[in-house]
Amino acid sequence: MNSITRVGTRLRELRKRHGLTQQELAELADFNQNFVQQIEAGRKKEIWVSTVERLAAAFCLEVHEFLAPDTPAKTKLARKVVSSRVHR
């Protein structure tokens, strides 16, 4: 698995663990939903380190924890997310 695929897979795992929609995660990490969707779907060819830092920070993780081979056991959200009523 390459690094970009790992980022997308890890992002999806953590997002689902915390019961977030892609829109909610995008708001938490200050991206747009389309960007998060492209990362999770593996359609991005490049991802900047600063992007991975923001994604990791959304789950209170350091980049090395976010990219570790095993999904971190304990994660939390960087801040409270207002649930989307559209998807619930």
Phi, psi and omega in degrees: 000128179279171186297321181292319176297319179298319179299313180297317180294314180295320179299314179298316180302311183290322178299314180292322178304322182266005176066034181263148169277168176297324179296315180297318178295319179301317178294320180296320182266001179063048172235175172264159185300321181300321179296315178298317180299317180296320179296310181298325182278355179076023182267357176273135179270334179222146174224128180286152177301322179298328176293314179297322178299316179293320178294316179297317181298330178299335179250016180058041179240155169274160182304317182296329177288318180298322183266000181302153180302323179258142178297130179304136184289320183244118176225158175216163180277145181295331177204165180293140181250132175282120184296141176280123181281343181293321186260003182258000000 
